Amino acid sequence: MLFLTLFSHFILKMKLYKHHFLCIAVNIVIGLLFNTLSGKLSFDSIQKYYHFYLVSILTSCLYNLTYVLEKYYMFFKYIKSYEILFFEGIFELCFSIIALIITTNIGYIDNFWDYWDNLDGNEIFIFFCIDFNLFSGLYTYIIST
């Protein structure tokens, strides 16, 4: 909530009201209480896994920046949402293929050919059902807009 609100304020020029600040404060307090009481957040874990916390904060920050930039492109640059999703999907496909090639050649992280040899028909069927649902939803969205 914090990053999303701040990016919206600075990029989209949205005005922040008292209820925005109250919501951010409540979310931060509840999140800290939950993580502290569940044992996920302690001084030992912060010292031991500080890099995990930094990467988690950076990832959250970048996801929220992506959402705000997509809204900016749609509202101010008049780019259609399905065009943004299409190019985002193309970039993610390229990066996934590159990551697959790297991890397959290294061998000890992930091996695509071992997975391919152990693949059964049920997994392929489920994959095509999910793809069909995604593409039918996309086509419905494109046709209706």
N, C-alpha and C positions, 0 to 999 in steps of 0.2 A: 504494500500500500504506500509506503513512504516513497520509494523510487518512482512508482507510477504517478503519484500525485505531483512530485517535484518535476518530473519530465513534462507532464501535462501543463504545469504552470509556466515553465520556461520555453517550451517549444510551441505549444498550442495557445499560449497566452491566456490560459484559463485562470480566473480569479479564485483564490482559495478563501473559503469562509470558515467560521468557527467550527462548524460541524466536521469539516475536513480534518482540522487539527485534532479535534476530539477523537475522531475515528482512528487516526494514525496513532495517537497516544494509547488508546484502548487496545488496539491490535498489538502494539509493541509490548505493553505490560502483560497482556494475556499470553502472548507468545513466549516471553521470558519466564513467566511463572510456570507455564506448562513444561517448557524444556528444563527448567531448574528442578521442578518437583518430580519429573520423570527420570532425572539423572542424566539426561543428554547434555546438559550444560553445567559444567563445573570448571573450576580453575585448572584441575589436572587435565581434563579433556581438551580445554582450550590450549594449554601449553603443549600437549601431545599431538593434537590434530589441528593446529592453527592453520595449516595450509588448506585443509578441507573447508574450514569456515571461510577463509578468504575466497576460495574458488566458488563456494556456494553463494556468497554475497555478490561476487562479480557476475555469476550466471544469472542471478535474480535481477540484477541491475540491467544486464544486456537484454534479457527477455522483455522487461518493462520498456526499455528504450525501443525495442522492435515494435511493440504494440502501439506506442505513441507515434512512432514514425509512420507506421501503416495508416493510422488515423489521419495524420497530417497529409499524407499522399492522397488519401481518398477525399478529404474535405477541402484542401487548399490547392492541390495539383490536379484534381478531378481524374485520378486514375481509378479504374474499376477495381473492385476488391478481388474479382477472380483473376485479373491480370497480375495483381500482387501475389496471390496464392500460386499462380502458375510459375512465375519466375522464382519464387521462394522454393517451390518444389523442384524446379530444375537445378538450382544451386545445391539444395540438399542432396539430390540424387548424385550430382557430380562429386560432392564431398564424401558421400557414402561409398561410392565406387572407389575413390582414391584410398579411403580408409580400409576398405575390403582388400584391395590389392596389397597395401602395406602390411596389414595383419596376416594375410595369407602367406606372403613371402617371408615374414619373420618366423612364422610357424608356431611359436610357443604361446602367443596371445590368443589367436583364433586361426582355425584352418578351415577355409570354405570347402575344400575338397573332402575332408572328413565328414563335414555336415552333409554334403551332397550325397555321399555314399550311404549315409544312415537315414536319409529322408524317406518317409513313407507316404502313401497315398492320402491319408487323412490330413496331414499337414498341408499338402498341396491343395486339397479341396477347400480347407478352411481359408487358405491364402486367397484363392480365387473368389470365394464368397465375400471376404472382406473387401477385396478390390472392387468387386461388382457393386457392393453397397456404397463405397466411396465414390466411384465414378458415376453411379446413378444419382447420387446426391448432388454431385458437381454439375451434371448435365441438367438436373431439375433447377438448380440455382441459376445456371446460365440462361436457360430458357425463360425462366420467370422474371429475369431482370431486364 
